[in-house]
């Protein structure tokens, strides 16, 4: 009986570790999105979006970013949105040098 209780305890501890690790990543992603949206108020993102801006991001108008999309702007790079853009689900945009996306553009996978 004691052995079964110990195994159950270890399983519970391992489950709690996995859950907390997943929640930590989710909280960090939400914090990064919140900070990005404060800096770029015309950028509207789903909570599952992964945004990392190390370079320059310019937004002229409203930009909507859909579920599970990723936007990366590397150091020294520049990404420019013309406005009224829609980035739909599962899209990856990674600027290594310079990318300019005009007005009324929709990007999907």
C-alpha positions in Angstrom: 0.0 0.0 0.0 2.8 2.4 0.9 4.5 1.8 -2.4 1.3 2.6 -4.3 0.9 5.8 -2.4 4.5 6.8 -3.1 4.0 6.1 -6.8 0.8 8.1 -6.9 2.5 11.0 -5.1 5.4 11.0 -7.6 2.9 11.0 -10.5 1.1 13.9 -9.0 4.3 15.8 -8.5 5.4 15.2 -12.1 2.0 16.2 -13.4 2.2 19.4 -11.4 5.6 20.2 -12.8 4.5 19.7 -16.3 1.4 21.9 -15.7 3.3 24.7 -14.1 5.9 24.6 -16.9 3.2 24.9 -19.5 1.4 27.7 -17.6 4.7 29.6 -17.1 5.3 29.6 -20.9 1.7 30.7 -21.5 2.1 33.5 -19.0 5.4 34.7 -20.5 3.8 34.7 -24.0 0.8 36.7 -22.7 3.1 39.2 -21.0 5.2 39.6 -24.2 2.0 40.2 -26.2 0.7 42.7 -23.6 4.0 44.6 -23.7 4.0 44.6 -27.5 0.4 45.9 -27.7 1.2 48.7 -25.3 4.1 49.7 -27.5 2.1 49.1 -30.8 -1.6 49.9 -30.0 -2.7 49.3 -33.6 -1.5 45.6 -33.4 -4.3 43.3 -32.3 -3.2 39.7 -31.5 -4.8 36.5 -30.4 -3.4 35.2 -27.1 -1.6 32.3 -28.8 0.6 34.6 -31.0 4.3 34.6 -30.5 5.9 38.0 -31.1 9.5 38.9 -30.7 10.7 42.3 -31.8 14.4 42.9 -31.5 14.6 45.2 -34.5 12.2 47.8 -35.8 8.4 47.3 -36.2 6.4 50.1 -38.0 2.6 50.0 -38.1 0.6 52.6 -40.1 -2.9 51.3 -39.3 -4.8 48.4 -37.7 -3.1 45.0 -38.0 -4.9 41.8 -36.8 -2.9 38.7 -36.1 -4.6 35.3 -35.9 -4.2 32.2 -33.8 -0.8 30.4 -33.6 0.9 33.0 -35.8 4.5 34.0 -35.2 6.1 37.4 -35.9 9.8 37.7 -35.5 11.8 40.9 -36.2 15.5 40.1 -35.7 18.1 42.6 -34.5 18.9 45.1 -37.3 15.9 44.1 -39.3 12.8 46.1 -40.1 9.1 45.0 -40.6 6.6 47.6 -41.9 2.8 47.1 -42.1 0.9 49.5 -44.2 -2.4 49.2 -42.3 -5.7 47.3 -42.5 -3.7 44.0 -42.6 -4.9 40.6 -41.6 -2.4 37.9 -40.6 -4.6 34.8 -40.4 -3.9 31.5 -38.5 -0.6 29.7 -38.5 1.4 32.3 -40.4 5.1 32.9 -39.7 6.7 36.2 -40.7 10.4 36.6 -39.9 12.2 39.7 -40.9 16.0 39.2 -41.2 16.6 42.4 -43.2 13.6 44.4 -44.4 10.0 43.5 -45.2 7.3 45.9 -46.2 3.7 44.8 -46.3 1.3 47.3 -48.1 -2.2 48.3 -47.1 -5.2 46.0 -47.2 -3.1 42.9 -47.4 -4.3 39.5 -46.0 -1.7 36.8 -45.4 -2.7 33.2 -44.7 -1.0 29.8 -44.6 
